[in-house]
C-alpha cells in the first residue's frame, strides 16, 4: 500500500464520522402534541391523581409524556404500570400521539374531562 492509501482510509473514516455526527444531531426529538399534553395534565389534576403515582411507573407528565415507559417495551396491560399511556411516535415532524390510556383503582374522582374527546389518536381507553 502506498502513502496515498493510508490517507484515503483516514479521509473515508473522517467523512463517515462527520456524516454520523451530522445525522445524529439533525434528527428531531420526538415530542408529544402540545394539546394532548394539556389534556392529560388537566385530567390528572382534575381527578386528584398525584404526580408521584405517575412518575413511579416511569411516566413523565411534567415534561414529555411520550418518553420512557410510554414508548419503550413496558407492558401496557401490566398491573404494575398504572396509570399508563402508550404513544405512537411514527408521525411526520417527530410528533407523538397518545394512543392508549389506562387509569384505574387510584381513587380518582371527577367527571370525564371534555378534552379527553380531543385525543383523536386514542384507540384504547381503560378507566376501570
VMD Tcl script that builds the backbone (N, CA, C; Angstrom):
set m [mol new atoms 384]
animate dup $m
set s [atomselect $m all]
$s set {name element resname resid chain x y z} {
  {N N UNK 1 A 0.852 -1.165 0.000}
  {CA C UNK 1 A 0.000 0.000 0.000}
  {C C UNK 1 A 0.903 1.235 0.000}
  {N N UNK 2 A 0.603 2.152 -0.869}
  {CA C UNK 2 A 1.415 3.351 -0.989}
  {C C UNK 2 A 1.043 4.373 0.069}
  {N N UNK 3 A 1.704 5.491 0.050}
  {CA C UNK 3 A 1.468 6.556 1.007}
  {C C UNK 3 A 0.053 7.102 0.881}
  {N N UNK 4 A -0.460 7.204 -0.326}
  {CA C UNK 4 A -1.794 7.763 -0.550}
  {C C UNK 4 A -2.904 6.868 -0.034}
  {N N UNK 5 A -2.681 5.538 0.056}
  {CA C UNK 5 A -3.715 4.609 0.511}
  {C C UNK 5 A -4.136 4.868 1.943}
  {N N UNK 6 A -3.190 5.133 2.824}
  {CA C UNK 6 A -3.484 5.413 4.227}
  {C C UNK 6 A -4.274 6.697 4.381}
  {N N UNK 7 A -3.951 7.685 3.555}
  {CA C UNK 7 A -4.668 8.965 3.609}
  {C C UNK 7 A -6.113 8.787 3.166}
  {N N UNK 8 A -6.340 7.943 2.148}
  {CA C UNK 8 A -7.707 7.715 1.672}
  {C C UNK 8 A -8.545 7.042 2.754}
  {N N UNK 9 A -7.972 6.090 3.462}
  {CA C UNK 9 A -8.709 5.405 4.528}
  {C C UNK 9 A -9.046 6.389 5.634}
  {N N UNK 10 A -8.081 7.212 6.032}
  {CA C UNK 10 A -8.331 8.201 7.081}
  {C C UNK 10 A -9.391 9.203 6.640}
  {N N UNK 11 A -9.347 9.595 5.370}
  {CA C UNK 11 A -10.335 10.532 4.850}
  {C C UNK 11 A -11.723 9.899 4.867}
  {N N UNK 12 A -11.816 8.626 4.478}
  {CA C UNK 12 A -13.110 7.933 4.487}
  {C C UNK 12 A -13.659 7.837 5.910}
  {N N UNK 13 A -12.803 7.496 6.851}
  {CA C UNK 13 A -13.224 7.396 8.244}
  {C C UNK 13 A -13.671 8.761 8.751}
  {N N UNK 14 A -12.918 9.809 8.421}
  {CA C UNK 14 A -13.278 11.160 8.851}
  {C C UNK 14 A -14.611 11.581 8.239}
  {N N UNK 15 A -14.824 11.292 6.967}
  {CA C UNK 15 A -16.084 11.639 6.312}
  {C C UNK 15 A -17.252 10.863 6.921}
  {N N UNK 16 A -17.028 9.587 7.199}
  {CA C UNK 16 A -18.070 8.771 7.813}
  {C C UNK 16 A -18.433 9.312 9.191}
  {N N UNK 17 A -17.436 9.666 10.002}
  {CA C UNK 17 A -17.700 10.223 11.327}
  {C C UNK 17 A -18.453 11.546 11.230}
  {N N UNK 18 A -18.062 12.369 10.281}
  {CA C UNK 18 A -18.745 13.649 10.072}
  {C C UNK 18 A -20.209 13.413 9.693}
  {N N UNK 19 A -20.454 12.467 8.798}
  {CA C UNK 19 A -21.823 12.130 8.384}
  {C C UNK 19 A -22.629 11.621 9.577}
  {N N UNK 20 A -22.030 10.746 10.380}
  {CA C UNK 20 A -22.702 10.162 11.537}
  {C C UNK 20 A -23.087 11.244 12.539}
  {N N UNK 21 A -22.181 12.133 12.833}
  {CA C UNK 21 A -22.451 13.212 13.789}
  {C C UNK 21 A -23.533 14.134 13.249}
  {N N UNK 22 A -23.449 14.502 12.001}
  {CA C UNK 22 A -24.436 15.396 11.392}
  {C C UNK 22 A -25.826 14.779 11.429}
  {N N UNK 23 A -25.939 13.510 11.074}
  {CA C UNK 23 A -27.254 12.858 11.068}
  {C C UNK 23 A -27.802 12.658 12.468}
  {N N UNK 24 A -26.934 12.430 13.429}
  {CA C UNK 24 A -27.383 12.260 14.803}
  {C C UNK 24 A -27.908 13.580 15.350}
  {N N UNK 25 A -27.203 14.655 15.107}
  {CA C UNK 25 A -27.619 15.964 15.600}
  {C C UNK 25 A -28.852 16.454 14.863}
  {N N UNK 26 A -28.963 16.169 13.593}
  {CA C UNK 26 A -30.060 16.687 12.784}
  {C C UNK 26 A -31.391 15.993 13.047}
  {N N UNK 27 A -31.373 14.844 13.714}
  {CA C UNK 27 A -32.608 14.120 13.970}
  {C C UNK 27 A -33.455 14.890 14.972}
  {N N UNK 28 A -34.683 15.243 14.622}
  {CA C UNK 28 A -35.540 15.953 15.573}
  {C C UNK 28 A -35.952 15.019 16.705}
  {N N UNK 29 A -36.115 15.587 17.882}
  {CA C UNK 29 A -36.558 14.819 19.029}
  {C C UNK 29 A -38.063 14.617 18.926}
  {N N UNK 30 A -38.513 13.434 19.314}
  {CA C UNK 30 A -39.953 13.182 19.340}
  {C C UNK 30 A -40.576 14.015 20.450}
  {N N UNK 31 A -41.695 14.631 20.154}
  {CA C UNK 31 A -42.415 15.396 21.161}
  {C C UNK 31 A -43.906 15.086 21.069}
  {N N UNK 32 A -44.537 15.047 22.221}
  {CA C UNK 32 A -45.971 14.810 22.282}
  {C C UNK 32 A -46.692 16.065 21.812}
  {N N UNK 33 A -47.757 15.880 21.064}
  {CA C UNK 33 A -48.536 17.024 20.597}
  {C C UNK 33 A -48.952 17.847 21.821}
  {N N UNK 34 A -48.689 19.173 21.818}
  {CA C UNK 34 A -48.954 20.008 22.989}
  {C C UNK 34 A -50.395 19.958 23.498}
  {N N UNK 35 A -51.361 19.867 22.606}
  {CA C UNK 35 A -52.762 19.796 23.041}
  {C C UNK 35 A -53.020 18.516 23.836}
  {N N UNK 36 A -52.371 17.442 23.448}
  {CA C UNK 36 A -52.548 16.177 24.157}
  {C C UNK 36 A -51.901 16.232 25.533}
  {N N UNK 37 A -50.774 16.913 25.646}
  {CA C UNK 37 A -50.112 17.082 26.946}
  {C C UNK 37 A -51.037 17.851 27.886}
  {N N UNK 38 A -51.643 18.922 27.397}
  {CA C UNK 38 A -52.562 19.712 28.227}
  {C C UNK 38 A -53.738 18.865 28.713}
  {N N UNK 39 A -54.310 18.075 27.823}
  {CA C UNK 39 A -55.468 17.244 28.189}
  {C C UNK 39 A -55.087 16.242 29.276}
  {N N UNK 40 A -53.974 15.570 29.100}
  {CA C UNK 40 A -53.552 14.565 30.084}
  {C C UNK 40 A -53.256 15.216 31.432}
  {N N UNK 41 A -52.553 16.335 31.418}
  {CA C UNK 41 A -52.247 17.020 32.678}
  {C C UNK 41 A -53.511 17.527 33.360}
  {N N UNK 42 A -54.462 18.051 32.593}
  {CA C UNK 42 A -55.736 18.501 33.161}
  {C C UNK 42 A -56.512 17.323 33.755}
  {N N UNK 43 A -56.473 16.198 33.076}
  {CA C UNK 43 A -57.163 15.011 33.552}
  {C C UNK 43 A -56.628 14.602 34.919}
  {N N UNK 44 A -55.317 14.538 35.063}
  {CA C UNK 44 A -54.749 14.123 36.343}
  {C C UNK 44 A -54.979 15.145 37.444}
  {N N UNK 45 A -54.873 16.406 37.117}
  {CA C UNK 45 A -55.166 17.447 38.120}
  {C C UNK 45 A -56.636 17.377 38.538}
  {N N UNK 46 A -57.535 17.261 37.560}
  {CA C UNK 46 A -58.966 17.224 37.837}
  {C C UNK 46 A -59.389 16.024 38.651}
  {N N UNK 47 A -58.726 14.917 38.468}
  {CA C UNK 47 A -59.075 13.711 39.206}
  {C C UNK 47 A -58.282 13.558 40.495}
  {N N UNK 48 A -57.396 14.497 40.768}
  {CA C UNK 48 A -56.622 14.453 42.010}
  {C C UNK 48 A -55.603 13.337 42.054}
  {N N UNK 49 A -55.097 12.932 40.918}
  {CA C UNK 49 A -54.074 11.889 40.869}
  {C C UNK 49 A -52.716 12.561 41.048}
  {N N UNK 50 A -52.000 12.213 42.117}
  {CA C UNK 50 A -50.712 12.869 42.367}
  {C C UNK 50 A -49.665 12.483 41.320}
  {N N UNK 51 A -48.835 13.447 40.986}
  {CA C UNK 51 A -47.779 13.191 40.006}
  {C C UNK 51 A -46.863 12.059 40.458}
  {N N UNK 52 A -46.685 11.899 41.763}
  {CA C UNK 52 A -45.800 10.850 42.268}
  {C C UNK 52 A -46.289 9.461 41.872}
  {N N UNK 53 A -47.606 9.242 41.823}
  {CA C UNK 53 A -48.110 7.914 41.441}
  {C C UNK 53 A -47.845 7.628 39.972}
  {N N UNK 54 A -47.726 8.678 39.194}
  {CA C UNK 54 A -47.471 8.514 37.768}
  {C C UNK 54 A -45.984 8.310 37.506}
  {N N UNK 55 A -45.155 9.107 38.151}
  {CA C UNK 55 A -43.708 9.022 37.899}
  {C C UNK 55 A -43.118 7.714 38.405}
  {N N UNK 56 A -43.753 7.085 39.395}
  {CA C UNK 56 A -43.265 5.794 39.887}
  {C C UNK 56 A -43.348 4.710 38.822}
  {N N UNK 57 A -44.224 4.884 37.849}
  {CA C UNK 57 A -44.368 3.877 36.797}
  {C C UNK 57 A -43.536 4.230 35.562}
  {N N UNK 58 A -42.691 5.255 35.666}
  {CA C UNK 58 A -41.809 5.595 34.556}
  {C C UNK 58 A -42.428 6.515 33.533}
  {N N UNK 59 A -43.433 7.259 33.936}
  {CA C UNK 59 A -44.148 8.129 33.019}
  {C C UNK 59 A -43.868 9.572 33.400}
  {N N UNK 60 A -43.490 10.375 32.439}
  {CA C UNK 60 A -43.100 11.762 32.672}
  {C C UNK 60 A -44.241 12.690 32.272}
  {N N UNK 61 A -45.063 13.136 33.250}
  {CA C UNK 61 A -46.168 14.038 32.893}
  {C C UNK 61 A -45.781 15.498 33.032}
  {N N UNK 62 A -44.655 15.780 33.692}
  {CA C UNK 62 A -44.282 17.177 33.873}
  {C C UNK 62 A -43.468 17.702 32.696}
  {N N UNK 63 A -43.007 16.832 31.842}
  {CA C UNK 63 A -42.201 17.270 30.715}
  {C C UNK 63 A -42.699 16.689 29.408}
  {N N UNK 64 A -42.199 15.539 29.063}
  {CA C UNK 64 A -42.526 14.894 27.799}
  {C C UNK 64 A -43.219 13.556 28.071}
  {N N UNK 65 A -44.566 13.517 28.039}
  {CA C UNK 65 A -45.279 12.273 28.347}
  {C C UNK 65 A -44.912 11.099 27.437}
  {N N UNK 66 A -44.673 11.354 26.176}
  {CA C UNK 66 A -44.331 10.271 25.249}
  {C C UNK 66 A -42.826 10.014 25.286}
  {N N UNK 67 A -42.390 9.554 26.450}
  {CA C UNK 67 A -40.997 9.174 26.654}
  {C C UNK 67 A -40.985 8.038 27.661}
  {N N UNK 68 A -39.854 7.446 27.861}
  {CA C UNK 68 A -39.732 6.380 28.858}
  {C C UNK 68 A -40.683 5.231 28.608}
  {N N UNK 69 A -41.458 4.887 29.639}
  {CA C UNK 69 A -42.365 3.736 29.567}
  {C C UNK 69 A -43.454 3.900 28.515}
  {N N UNK 70 A -43.749 5.129 28.123}
  {CA C UNK 70 A -44.807 5.362 27.131}
  {C C UNK 70 A -44.393 4.935 25.730}
  {N N UNK 71 A -43.092 4.805 25.491}
  {CA C UNK 71 A -42.644 4.423 24.151}
  {C C UNK 71 A -41.726 3.212 24.145}
  {N N UNK 72 A -41.360 2.697 25.323}
  {CA C UNK 72 A -40.488 1.525 25.317}
  {C C UNK 72 A -41.322 0.243 25.386}
  {N N UNK 73 A -40.709 -0.855 25.719}
  {CA C UNK 73 A -41.399 -2.148 25.681}
  {C C UNK 73 A -42.179 -2.457 26.962}
  {N N UNK 74 A -42.359 -1.489 27.842}
  {CA C UNK 74 A -43.140 -1.715 29.052}
  {C C UNK 74 A -44.532 -2.215 28.669}
  {N N UNK 75 A -44.971 -3.275 29.352}
  {CA C UNK 75 A -46.264 -3.895 29.053}
  {C C UNK 75 A -47.407 -3.012 29.544}
  {N N UNK 76 A -48.148 -2.463 28.622}
  {CA C UNK 76 A -49.262 -1.573 28.939}
  {C C UNK 76 A -50.292 -2.266 29.827}
  {N N UNK 77 A -50.511 -3.552 29.639}
  {CA C UNK 77 A -51.541 -4.280 30.370}
  {C C UNK 77 A -51.093 -4.749 31.752}
  {N N UNK 78 A -49.837 -4.526 32.098}
  {CA C UNK 78 A -49.333 -4.923 33.405}
  {C C UNK 78 A -49.998 -4.109 34.506}
  {N N UNK 79 A -50.391 -4.770 35.586}
  {CA C UNK 79 A -50.996 -4.068 36.716}
  {C C UNK 79 A -50.003 -3.123 37.383}
  {N N UNK 80 A -48.718 -3.392 37.236}
  {CA C UNK 80 A -47.689 -2.536 37.828}
  {C C UNK 80 A -47.565 -1.212 37.090}
  {N N UNK 81 A -48.063 -1.149 35.878}
  {CA C UNK 81 A -47.983 0.071 35.060}
  {C C UNK 81 A -49.348 0.733 35.052}
  {N N UNK 82 A -49.631 1.500 36.101}
  {CA C UNK 82 A -50.928 2.151 36.263}
  {C C UNK 82 A -50.752 3.397 37.117}
  {N N UNK 83 A -51.140 4.560 36.667}
  {CA C UNK 83 A -51.742 4.857 35.372}
  {C C UNK 83 A -50.721 4.671 34.264}
  {N N UNK 84 A -51.213 4.560 33.052}
  {CA C UNK 84 A -50.314 4.265 31.950}
  {C C UNK 84 A -50.768 4.942 30.665}
  {N N UNK 85 A -49.787 5.290 29.850}
  {CA C UNK 85 A -50.069 5.724 28.486}
  {C C UNK 85 A -49.090 5.017 27.576}
  {N N UNK 86 A -49.481 4.893 26.335}
  {CA C UNK 86 A -48.583 4.447 25.269}
  {C C UNK 86 A -48.753 5.435 24.132}
  {N N UNK 87 A -47.683 5.660 23.430}
  {CA C UNK 87 A -47.675 6.650 22.357}
  {C C UNK 87 A -47.177 6.042 21.063}
  {N N UNK 88 A -47.572 6.654 19.980}
  {CA C UNK 88 A -47.076 6.315 18.641}
  {C C UNK 88 A -46.292 7.531 18.160}
  {N N UNK 89 A -45.012 7.328 17.914}
  {CA C UNK 89 A -44.135 8.434 17.501}
  {C C UNK 89 A -43.704 8.308 16.042}
  {N N UNK 90 A -44.506 7.642 15.232}
  {CA C UNK 90 A -44.145 7.446 13.826}
  {C C UNK 90 A -44.774 8.483 12.910}
  {N N UNK 91 A -45.347 9.515 13.473}
  {CA C UNK 91 A -45.986 10.547 12.669}
  {C C UNK 91 A -44.943 11.522 12.130}
  {N N UNK 92 A -45.271 12.232 11.057}
  {CA C UNK 92 A -44.330 13.209 10.497}
  {C C UNK 92 A -43.958 14.292 11.515}
  {N N UNK 93 A -42.835 14.919 11.275}
  {CA C UNK 93 A -42.332 16.019 12.116}
  {C C UNK 93 A -42.030 15.578 13.542}
  {N N UNK 94 A -41.759 14.284 13.735}
  {CA C UNK 94 A -41.390 13.738 15.047}
  {C C UNK 94 A -42.452 14.008 16.111}
  {N N UNK 95 A -43.720 14.057 15.708}
  {CA C UNK 95 A -44.817 14.272 16.642}
  {C C UNK 95 A -45.311 12.933 17.159}
  {N N UNK 96 A -45.468 12.848 18.469}
  {CA C UNK 96 A -46.019 11.652 19.096}
  {C C UNK 96 A -47.472 11.923 19.477}
  {N N UNK 97 A -48.280 10.886 19.370}
  {CA C UNK 97 A -49.678 10.985 19.778}
  {C C UNK 97 A -49.989 9.885 20.777}
  {N N UNK 98 A -50.794 10.224 21.755}
  {CA C UNK 98 A -51.195 9.266 22.775}
  {C C UNK 98 A -52.239 8.331 22.166}
  {N N UNK 99 A -51.948 7.031 22.209}
  {CA C UNK 99 A -52.840 6.049 21.600}
  {C C UNK 99 A -53.531 5.152 22.622}
  {N N UNK 100 A -52.951 5.049 23.814}
  {CA C UNK 100 A -53.542 4.196 24.839}
  {C C UNK 100 A -53.458 4.916 26.187}
  {N N UNK 101 A -54.522 4.832 26.960}
  {CA C UNK 101 A -54.570 5.463 28.273}
  {C C UNK 101 A -55.264 4.521 29.239}
  {N N UNK 102 A -54.640 4.339 30.409}
  {CA C UNK 102 A -55.205 3.451 31.434}
  {C C UNK 102 A -55.102 4.152 32.791}
  {N N UNK 103 A -56.222 4.274 33.471}
  {CA C UNK 103 A -56.277 4.852 34.812}
  {C C UNK 103 A -57.327 4.059 35.583}
  {N N UNK 104 A -56.909 3.267 36.549}
  {CA C UNK 104 A -57.899 2.544 37.345}
  {C C UNK 104 A -57.369 2.279 38.749}
  {N N UNK 105 A -58.309 2.074 39.675}
  {CA C UNK 105 A -58.013 1.744 41.070}
  {C C UNK 105 A -57.083 2.761 41.724}
  {N N UNK 106 A -57.274 4.032 41.409}
  {CA C UNK 106 A -56.448 5.086 42.016}
  {C C UNK 106 A -57.300 6.063 42.823}
  {N N UNK 107 A -58.505 5.677 43.126}
  {CA C UNK 107 A -59.439 6.558 43.833}
  {C C UNK 107 A -59.617 7.886 43.116}
  {N N UNK 108 A -59.534 7.864 41.808}
  {CA C UNK 108 A -59.748 9.069 41.011}
  {C C UNK 108 A -61.233 9.386 41.002}
  {N N UNK 109 A -61.550 10.634 41.273}
  {CA C UNK 109 A -62.941 11.052 41.339}
  {C C UNK 109 A -63.102 12.319 40.514}
  {N N UNK 110 A -64.154 12.342 39.712}
  {CA C UNK 110 A -64.447 13.543 38.953}
  {C C UNK 110 A -65.025 13.184 37.600}
  {N N UNK 111 A -65.526 14.185 36.916}
  {CA C UNK 111 A -66.109 13.938 35.597}
  {C C UNK 111 A -65.034 13.642 34.559}
  {N N UNK 112 A -65.457 12.987 33.503}
  {CA C UNK 112 A -64.539 12.781 32.385}
  {C C UNK 112 A -64.386 14.136 31.705}
  {N N UNK 113 A -63.152 14.647 31.638}
  {CA C UNK 113 A -62.966 15.987 31.075}
  {C C UNK 113 A -63.289 16.037 29.588}
  {N N UNK 114 A -63.865 17.145 29.171}
  {CA C UNK 114 A -64.228 17.335 27.761}
  {C C UNK 114 A -63.020 17.138 26.843}
  {N N UNK 115 A -61.857 17.567 27.305}
  {CA C UNK 115 A -60.653 17.476 26.482}
  {C C UNK 115 A -60.288 16.056 26.090}
  {N N UNK 116 A -60.743 15.084 26.867}
  {CA C UNK 116 A -60.424 13.683 26.546}
  {C C UNK 116 A -60.939 13.310 25.162}
  {N N UNK 117 A -62.026 13.920 24.751}
  {CA C UNK 117 A -62.607 13.605 23.443}
  {C C UNK 117 A -61.777 14.183 22.298}
  {N N UNK 118 A -60.820 15.043 22.623}
  {CA C UNK 118 A -59.962 15.614 21.576}
  {C C UNK 118 A -58.752 14.734 21.268}
  {N N UNK 119 A -58.572 13.675 22.026}
  {CA C UNK 119 A -57.457 12.754 21.780}
  {C C UNK 119 A -57.851 11.811 20.643}
  {N N UNK 120 A -57.779 12.309 19.428}
  {CA C UNK 120 A -58.308 11.583 18.275}
  {C C UNK 120 A -57.485 10.352 17.897}
  {N N UNK 121 A -56.277 10.219 18.414}
  {CA C UNK 121 A -55.461 9.041 18.126}
  {C C UNK 121 A -55.620 7.966 19.197}
  {N N UNK 122 A -56.399 8.258 20.226}
  {CA C UNK 122 A -56.616 7.320 21.317}
  {C C UNK 122 A -57.466 6.152 20.828}
  {N N UNK 123 A -56.907 4.947 20.876}
  {CA C UNK 123 A -57.620 3.758 20.406}
  {C C UNK 123 A -57.943 2.792 21.547}
  {N N UNK 124 A -57.373 3.043 22.737}
  {CA C UNK 124 A -57.601 2.153 23.854}
  {C C UNK 124 A -57.697 3.005 25.115}
  {N N UNK 125 A -58.857 2.984 25.764}
  {CA C UNK 125 A -59.087 3.748 26.975}
  {C C UNK 125 A -59.592 2.801 28.060}
  {N N UNK 126 A -58.880 2.710 29.179}
  {CA C UNK 126 A -59.277 1.832 30.278}
  {C C UNK 126 A -59.407 2.682 31.531}
  {N N UNK 127 A -60.640 2.939 31.946}
  {CA C UNK 127 A -60.915 3.702 33.159}
  {C C UNK 127 A -61.577 2.812 34.196}
  {N N UNK 128 A -61.299 1.512 34.122}
  {CA C UNK 128 A -61.936 0.544 35.024}
  {C C UNK 128 A -62.027 1.068 36.424}
}
mol reanalyze $m
mol bondsrecalc $m
mol representation Tube
mol addrep $m
